[in-house]
C-alpha cells in the first residue's frame, strides 16, 4: 500500500469520525432550549467547525482519489 493509499484510508476513517461527531453535535444543539445562551453559541461554533472539517476532508479525499485514478479532482 502506497503513501497516498494510506492517506486515503486514514481520511476515510477520519471522515466517519467527523460525521459521527457532527450527528452528536446536532443532538446537542437540539437539546439546548435557550438559543441566546452562551452554551448554544459554543455548541453552534463547534457544529460549524465540524461541518467545515467534513467539507475539507471530503474535498481532500476527492483530490487524492482523482490522483490515483489518473484524473483530476472529482469534486472541484
N, C-alpha and C positions, 0 to 999 in steps of 0.2 A: 504494500500500500504506500503510495507516494505521499509527499507532504500535503499536496492540495487535497487529496482524498481524505487525509487525516483531518485537515481543517474543515472540510465539508461535514464529516461525521460529527466533529465537535460542535459546529454551528447548528446542525440539525438537533442535536440533544439540547443545546443551549436555547434554541427556539422553543422547543417543547416546554422547557422550564419557564421561560418568559411568558408563554401563553397560559400556563397554569397559574403563575403569579398574577397575571392580568385578570383572569377569571375571579381569583380570590379578591383582588382589589375592587372589582365591580361589586361583589357582595358587601365589602366594607363600606363602599360609598352608599349603597342602597340601605344599609343599616343605620346610617347617621341621619338623625331626624332634622337637625338644625343645619341647613345648608350655608348659613352665615357664620358657622363656628370655625375656630382655628383648626379643630380636628378634621372637619370636612375639607378645608382648604389644603391641609397637609396631605390628606388622602387623595385629593384631586391632582395635586402636583405629582405624587408618586404614580398615580394612574397614567397621567400624560407621559411621564418618563418611560414607563413600561411600554406604552404604545409606540413611542419613538424608537425604543430599542428593538421592538418587534419589526418595525418597518425597516430599520437599518440592517438587521440580521437577515431578513428576507432578501433584501437587495444584494448583500454580500454573497449569500448563497446562490442567487441567480447569476451573478457575475462569475463565481467560481465554477458553477455548472456549465456556463457558456464557454469558459476557457477549456474545460475538459472535453466538451463536445466539438471544439474547434471553431465555435462561432463567437458571437458577441454576447453581451449582456442580454439575457432573456427578459429583463424587467426594466428596461431603460425608461 
